[in-house]
Amino acid sequence: MEAIIIKIPVSGGSINQCWKVQTGEGWYFLKENSSEKFPGMFEAEMKGLQLLRATNTFVVPEPVSCYSEKGKAFLKLEFLERGGNNDWNQAGELLAKLHRNSNEKFGLDHDNYIGSLPQSNAKHDSWEEFFSLERILPQVKRGRDEGRLDKKVSTAAENFCKQIGDIFPVEKPALLHGDLWSGNFFFSTKGPAVFDPAVYFGHREMDLAMTKLFGGFNEDFYAGYENEFPLEKKWKTRIDYCNLYPLLVHVNLFGGGYVGDVKQILSRF
C-alpha cells in the first residue's frame, strides 16, 4: 500500500468506513471494512465495477487496488468529483444502454453482496426461476429464521413466486447495476456516475423499480430511458413486485417498517 499523505473521512453508508485520501499519485476514494465479517466483498465489488466500466455507459470509478491487512479489507478507487450538468435525460439513456448488454442466462459467474448480505447469482434459464430461487425465497427464509417474518408471509411469498412467470413480460437478461437507488448515483464532473453495484444479469425493470423505491430521480430520467430502450407496457404496475427483493433485504438488515411494506405487497397473494 502506498503511503497516505492526507486522509479525510467521508460519508460511505452503514457498512464501510470511507475516506478521501491523497498519496504521491493523487487523490483516491478508500473504503474499509472487516475482511472476516465480509469475506470477498471488495473483490466482488471490483469485478462489478469493471463489468459496468466495460459497457462504456455511466461514469464508473476505476478500481485501483483491493487488499487486506490485519483483519481489515480495503478497496482503493478513483475519486470522482461532484459537479457538471444535471442531465437527467442523458442519465436515463445511459441506463437503457447499460441494459442492452445481455447474456444467455439470468445470474452471473460469481456471487457478490447486496448491502452487507451475501447475494447468490447462480445461473438460471428463466427470470421466474432466478427471481424465486436466488432472490425472494432466500430472503424470506432468512427473515423466518431470524423471527422477522411469519409463516403467513412465507406462504404468500411462495404463492407470488409461482406467478412470476405470468406477472413479468419475457425479456432477455440485462446487465443490472443491482442496487440503483439515489444514494448510489450522482452527477460527476465527467457525467452521470454510478457506484456500489450489486451486478447480475436480470430483468431490467428491477433497476427502474429501485430508482423509485427511495425517490430522487427526476421524471426526465425515465423519458430518456424510454427514448433509448422502450419498456414493456404497464411496467409501473410491476414496481412493487420488483422492489420486494430490496425491501426483503431491508427487512433482514433493519426490520422495522420494512416488514409492513413487504406484508402489504404480498397480501395480494
C-alpha positions as CSV (number, residue, x, y, z in Angstrom):
1,M,0.0,0.0,0.0
2,E,1.3,3.4,-1.0
3,A,1.9,5.9,1.9
4,I,-1.1,8.1,2.6
5,I,-0.3,11.8,2.9
6,I,-3.8,13.1,3.8
7,K,-6.8,11.1,5.0
8,I,-10.2,12.8,5.2
9,P,-13.3,10.8,6.4
10,V,-16.3,11.0,4.1
11,S,-19.8,9.6,4.2
12,G,-20.0,6.0,3.0
13,G,-23.2,4.4,4.3
14,S,-23.6,2.0,7.2
15,I,-21.3,-0.9,6.1
16,N,-17.9,0.7,5.3
17,Q,-15.6,3.4,6.6
18,C,-14.8,5.7,3.7
19,W,-12.0,8.2,3.2
20,K,-10.8,10.7,0.6
21,V,-7.0,10.1,0.6
22,Q,-4.1,11.7,-1.0
23,T,-1.0,9.7,-2.0
24,G,2.0,10.6,-4.0
25,E,0.0,9.7,-7.1
26,G,-3.0,11.9,-6.3
27,W,-6.5,11.7,-4.7
28,Y,-8.4,8.5,-4.2
29,F,-11.5,7.1,-2.6
30,L,-10.7,4.4,0.0
31,K,-13.2,2.0,1.5
32,E,-12.5,-0.1,4.6
33,N,-14.3,-2.9,6.4
34,S,-13.8,-6.2,8.2
35,S,-12.2,-8.9,6.0
36,E,-13.6,-11.6,8.4
37,K,-17.1,-10.2,8.6
38,F,-17.5,-9.6,4.8
39,P,-15.2,-12.1,3.0
40,G,-14.7,-11.3,-0.6
41,M,-16.9,-8.2,-0.6
42,F,-14.4,-5.8,-2.1
43,E,-13.1,-8.4,-4.6
44,A,-16.7,-8.8,-5.9
45,E,-17.3,-5.1,-5.9
46,M,-14.1,-4.7,-8.1
47,K,-15.5,-7.2,-10.6
48,G,-18.8,-5.4,-10.6
49,L,-17.2,-2.0,-11.3
50,Q,-15.1,-3.5,-14.1
51,L,-18.2,-5.0,-15.7
52,L,-20.0,-1.7,-15.6
53,R,-17.0,0.2,-16.9
54,A,-16.6,-2.2,-19.8
55,T,-20.1,-1.1,-21.1
56,N,-18.9,2.5,-21.7
57,T,-22.2,3.9,-20.4
58,F,-22.2,5.6,-17.0
59,V,-19.1,7.1,-15.4
60,V,-17.9,4.4,-13.0
61,P,-14.9,4.9,-10.6
62,E,-11.9,2.9,-11.7
63,P,-10.9,0.3,-9.1
64,V,-7.2,0.7,-8.4
65,S,-6.5,-2.0,-5.8
66,C,-8.0,-4.3,-3.3
67,Y,-6.1,-5.7,-0.4
68,S,-6.3,-6.9,3.2
69,E,-4.1,-6.4,6.3
70,K,-4.6,-7.1,10.0
71,G,-8.2,-8.3,9.6
72,K,-9.2,-5.3,7.6
73,A,-10.1,-5.1,3.9
74,F,-9.5,-2.1,1.7
75,L,-10.8,-1.0,-1.7
76,K,-9.0,1.9,-3.4
77,L,-10.9,3.7,-6.2
78,E,-10.6,6.6,-8.5
79,F,-12.0,9.7,-6.7
80,L,-14.9,11.3,-8.7
81,E,-15.8,15.0,-8.1
82,R,-19.4,16.1,-8.0
83,G,-20.5,18.7,-10.5
84,G,-21.3,19.2,-14.1
85,N,-24.8,19.4,-15.6
86,N,-27.7,17.5,-14.0
87,D,-28.8,16.0,-17.3
88,W,-31.4,13.5,-16.2
89,N,-32.4,12.7,-19.7
90,Q,-28.9,11.6,-20.5
91,A,-28.7,9.5,-17.3
92,G,-31.8,7.6,-18.3
93,E,-30.4,7.0,-21.8
94,L,-27.2,5.6,-20.2
95,L,-29.1,3.2,-18.0
96,A,-31.0,2.0,-21.1
97,K,-27.7,1.5,-23.0
98,L,-26.4,-0.4,-20.0
99,H,-29.4,-2.7,-20.1
100,R,-28.8,-3.6,-23.7
101,N,-25.8,-5.6,-22.5
102,S,-27.2,-9.1,-22.3
103,N,-26.3,-12.7,-21.5
104,E,-27.6,-16.2,-22.2
105,K,-28.7,-16.8,-18.7
106,F,-30.0,-14.9,-15.7
107,G,-27.4,-14.6,-12.9
108,L,-23.6,-14.1,-13.0
109,D,-20.4,-16.1,-13.0
110,H,-19.7,-15.1,-9.4
111,D,-21.7,-14.2,-6.2
112,N,-21.5,-10.8,-4.6
113,Y,-23.3,-8.7,-1.9
114,I,-26.4,-6.6,-1.7
115,G,-25.6,-4.2,1.1
116,S,-23.9,-6.3,3.7
117,L,-25.8,-9.5,2.8
118,P,-24.4,-12.2,0.5
119,Q,-26.1,-12.3,-2.9
120,S,-26.3,-15.6,-4.8
121,N,-26.1,-15.2,-8.6
122,A,-26.4,-18.9,-9.6
123,K,-27.5,-19.0,-13.2
124,H,-31.0,-19.9,-14.4
125,D,-32.7,-20.1,-17.8
126,S,-35.8,-18.1,-16.8
127,W,-36.4,-15.0,-14.8
128,E,-39.1,-16.9,-12.8
129,E,-36.6,-19.4,-11.6
130,F,-33.9,-16.9,-10.8
131,F,-36.1,-14.3,-9.1
132,S,-37.7,-17.1,-7.0
133,L,-34.7,-19.2,-6.1
134,E,-31.9,-16.6,-5.8
135,R,-33.7,-13.5,-4.7
136,I,-37.2,-13.8,-3.0
137,L,-37.2,-17.2,-1.3
138,P,-33.6,-16.9,0.3
139,Q,-34.5,-13.6,1.9
140,V,-37.8,-14.8,3.1
141,K,-36.1,-17.9,4.7
142,R,-33.6,-15.6,6.4
143,G,-36.4,-13.4,7.7
144,R,-38.3,-16.5,9.0
145,D,-35.1,-17.9,10.6
146,E,-34.4,-14.6,12.4
147,G,-38.0,-14.2,13.5
148,R,-38.7,-11.1,11.4
149,L,-41.3,-12.7,9.1
150,D,-44.1,-15.1,10.0
151,K,-45.5,-18.2,8.2
152,K,-48.3,-16.2,6.5
153,V,-45.8,-14.0,4.8
154,S,-43.7,-17.1,3.8
155,T,-46.7,-18.8,2.2
156,A,-47.7,-15.6,0.4
157,A,-44.2,-15.3,-1.0
158,E,-44.3,-18.8,-2.2
159,N,-47.6,-18.1,-4.0
160,F,-46.1,-15.0,-5.5
161,C,-43.1,-16.9,-6.8
162,K,-45.5,-19.4,-8.6
163,Q,-47.0,-16.4,-10.5
164,I,-43.8,-14.6,-11.5
165,G,-43.9,-16.1,-15.0
166,D,-47.3,-14.6,-15.5
167,I,-46.6,-11.2,-14.0
168,F,-43.4,-10.3,-15.8
169,P,-43.0,-10.0,-19.6
170,V,-40.4,-12.3,-21.1
171,E,-37.2,-10.4,-21.9
172,K,-33.6,-11.2,-22.4
173,P,-31.3,-10.9,-19.3
174,A,-30.0,-7.4,-18.9
175,L,-26.8,-6.3,-17.1
176,L,-28.1,-4.5,-14.0
177,H,-26.4,-2.2,-11.6
178,G,-28.4,-4.2,-9.0
179,D,-28.6,-1.5,-6.2
180,L,-29.6,1.6,-8.1
181,W,-31.1,3.9,-5.5
182,S,-30.4,7.6,-5.4
183,G,-27.5,7.1,-2.9
184,N,-25.5,5.1,-5.5
185,F,-25.8,7.7,-8.2
186,F,-24.7,11.3,-8.7
187,F,-23.7,13.8,-11.4
188,S,-19.9,14.0,-11.6
189,T,-17.7,16.4,-13.5
190,K,-17.3,13.6,-16.0
191,G,-21.0,12.9,-16.4
192,P,-23.7,10.8,-14.7
193,A,-21.9,8.3,-12.3
194,V,-22.9,5.1,-10.5
195,F,-21.0,3.2,-7.8
196,D,-21.6,0.5,-5.1
197,P,-23.0,-2.0,-7.6
198,A,-24.6,-5.4,-6.9
199,V,-24.4,-6.5,-10.5
200,Y,-26.0,-9.5,-12.2
201,F,-28.0,-10.3,-15.4
202,G,-31.7,-9.9,-14.5
203,H,-34.9,-8.3,-15.6
204,R,-34.2,-4.7,-16.5
205,E,-37.3,-3.5,-14.6
206,M,-35.5,-4.3,-11.4
207,D,-33.2,-1.3,-11.8
208,L,-36.0,1.0,-12.9
209,A,-38.1,0.0,-9.8
210,M,-35.2,0.5,-7.5
211,T,-34.9,4.1,-8.6
212,K,-38.5,4.6,-7.4
213,L,-38.0,3.0,-4.0
214,F,-36.4,5.9,-2.2
215,G,-37.0,8.7,-4.7
216,G,-34.5,11.2,-6.0
217,F,-34.7,10.5,-9.8
218,N,-36.2,13.2,-12.0
219,E,-39.0,12.3,-14.4
220,D,-36.7,13.2,-17.3
221,F,-34.7,10.2,-16.3
222,Y,-37.5,7.8,-17.4
223,A,-38.2,9.8,-20.5
224,G,-34.6,9.4,-21.5
225,Y,-34.7,5.7,-20.8
226,E,-37.9,5.2,-22.8
227,N,-36.5,7.1,-25.8
228,E,-33.5,4.8,-25.9
229,F,-35.0,1.4,-24.9
230,P,-38.8,1.4,-24.6
231,L,-40.2,-0.5,-21.6
232,E,-43.0,-3.1,-21.9
233,K,-46.5,-1.7,-21.2
234,K,-47.6,-1.4,-17.6
235,W,-44.1,-1.6,-16.2
236,K,-45.1,0.7,-13.4
237,T,-47.7,-1.9,-12.2
238,R,-44.8,-4.2,-11.5
239,I,-42.7,-1.8,-9.5
240,D,-43.8,-3.2,-6.1
241,Y,-43.1,-6.8,-7.3
242,C,-39.6,-5.8,-8.3
243,N,-39.0,-4.0,-5.1
244,L,-40.0,-7.0,-3.0
245,Y,-36.3,-8.0,-3.2
246,P,-34.7,-4.8,-1.9
247,L,-37.5,-4.5,0.7
248,L,-36.8,-8.0,2.0
249,V,-33.1,-7.2,2.1
250,H,-34.0,-4.1,4.3
251,V,-36.2,-6.3,6.5
252,N,-33.2,-8.6,7.1
253,L,-30.9,-5.6,7.7
254,F,-33.1,-3.2,9.6
255,G,-36.5,-4.7,10.3
256,G,-38.9,-2.0,11.4
257,G,-41.4,-0.6,8.9
258,Y,-40.0,-2.6,6.0
259,V,-41.8,-5.6,7.3
260,G,-45.1,-3.8,6.9
261,D,-44.2,-2.9,3.3
262,V,-43.4,-6.5,2.4
263,K,-46.7,-7.7,4.0
264,Q,-48.7,-5.1,2.1
265,I,-47.3,-6.2,-1.2
266,L,-47.6,-9.9,-0.5
267,S,-51.2,-9.5,0.9
268,R,-52.3,-9.8,-2.8
269,F,-51.1,-13.4,-2.8
